Amino acid sequence: MHVRLPIRERVLMLCLSAAVTLGWVAESKAEVAPEVQSLLGQPQALGAGQFRYLGLKVYDAEIYAPRGQGFDRDGKYALKIEYQRKIRRKILLRASLDELERIEGDRADHPEILQKLTACYRDIRPGDRIVASPRSADALRFWVNGAQTCTLRHDNIRDRYMAIWLGDKARDKQFARQVMAEQR
């Protein structure tokens, strides 16, 4: 399913897609979000990255796990992304689908995943954050600014969605390696 976006949003989408290709730089020192604290008790940051495009910070990202656990793909963890730019929901959706297609190729269930993600995302303003945390291999919970927006249920969605940041084909391999080094 392809959505025809207005020219301004297509240009922004192209810029964001190109920016993802450039990877994340530096480290984030952001605070632990209350929903991450609630999910993990005493969270420990396992990896952090900062995504910039043309020198402008777009977002900071961090992966958390319970203190002392290290990264366990099947265990509890949370991905927090804190945005510094205004981004429309349809741009976030398109970027997520583009990354899934880049990693997995064209799959028949991508439109279904995109439809389910629509309930999870919101338009983003500077300072907003999205947190994603697996509930199981087939369920991911999403929060926007501390309010849970959805539980996305889909076969193997945890590993498929999180592969955008943590998989072998992640755009920022340094960030993925940093997190995976914490794997028990």
N, C-alpha and C positions, 0 to 999 in steps of 0.2 A: 504494500500500500504506500504510494508516494503522494505527498501533499505538496501542492504548488504554492510556494510562499511568495509574498511580495518581494520586489527587488531588494529593498533595504534589508529584509530578513535573510534573503539568500546570500547577500554580501557578508552579513554578520556570521551566518552559518559557515560560509567558506573560510572566513577568517578564524573562527573557532576551530574548525576542522584542521586547518593548517597549523594553528597554534598547538593543538594536541600532538601533532606530528613532531613539533619541536621539543616536547617533553616538559617536565617540571624542573625548576631550579631552586636552589637554596633549601632551607629548612624552615618549618613553621614552628612558632612557639605559642600557638593559640591555646586558650583555656579549654578545660574539659567541659563539654556541654552537659547540662543536667540530665538529659535523656541517656547519655552515655554512662554517666555516673549511676543512674538508676538501673540500667541494664547489666552493668559489669561490677558493681560494688566499688572496688578500689581499682579503677582502670590504670593501665600503664600504656603510654604511647610506644608503639613498636616501630613506626615509620612515619615520616612526614615529608611532604613535598609542597612546592609552591609552583603554580602554573602561571606563566607570564606569556604575554603576546605583545610583540613590538615594545618591550620594556614595561608594559602596563600589567600590573598584577590582576589576574582574573579570579583566582581562588587559592586558598590554602587547603590541603588535605592531610588527614591523619588517620592512621589505623590504630585502634585500641584493643587490648585484651585484658582480662582480669590480671591484676598484679601477680607476678610469679608464674603465670601460665605459659607465656610465650605464645607464638602464633600456632593455633591448631585449627586447620581448615574445617574440621567437624565440630569444633567447640564454639564458645561464645567469643564474638568480636564485633567491632563496629567500625564503619568507615564514616568519617565526618568530613564534609566539604563546606567550607565557609567562603562565600562569594564576596568579591569586591566590585563587581559590575552588575548592571541590570541585564538580565537574560530572560527572554520570554520562554514560557513552558514549551511551546512547540519547537523552539530551538534546542532545548535540553532533550526533548524526546527524539528529535531527528539525530542529534549527536550520539545519543545512546544507541539508537538503531544502527547508525553508521558504524559504530565501534563493534557491535555484535556481528554485523555483516562482514567487517574487515577480519575479525577473529574467526568466525565460524563459516563464512561463505553465506550464500543465499539459502535460507532454510524456510520451510513452509510455515513454521510457527512464529516467525518474526512479527507478522502483523498482529497476531494474538498477544504477544508480549508487549508490543507497542500500545495496544489498546488497554491492557492492564496497567501499564506504567502511567497512562494518562491520569488515572485517579491518584497516583502517588506524587506527582510533580506539581509545582505551582510556578507562577511567574516569580522570578527572583529579583530582589533589590540588593544594593550593596549592604553588607552586614548579615544577610540571610544565610542560614545553614541548612543543609540536608544531611541527615544521618540515615544510613542503611545498615541493618543488622540482620543476620540470618536467624531464622527461628528453627529451620531444619533445612535439609538439602532441597526441599521443594517449596520453601516459603521464606520471603524476605520482608522485613518490616521497614517502613520508611517514616521519617519524621521531618517536618519542615518547621524550623524555629521552635522546636520542643513539642509541637502538636503532631501526634501520629496521624498520618494521612492515609495509610493503607497497609494491608498485608498482601503482598503479591504472591499468589500461589501458582506455580507452574513447575512441570517436571525439571528437576536439576537446575532451578533458577539461581540458587546460591552460587554454584561454581561458574555458571555461564555469565551472570551479571558481574560478579566480582572479578572475573578474568580480565575485565576492562582495566583494572588496576593491579591485579595480583597474578595474572596468568603468565605463561611463557611468551605470549604475544602482546603483553601490555606495552603501551607506548613508552612508558617510563620504566625501563628495565631496572634501573638503579633503585627506584622506589620499591619495586616488586622484590628485588634481591634483598634489600634491607629488611623488609618484612619477613620474607621467607627464611632469612638467617635466624630469625627468632622461633622458627617452627620446631616443635619438640619431636 
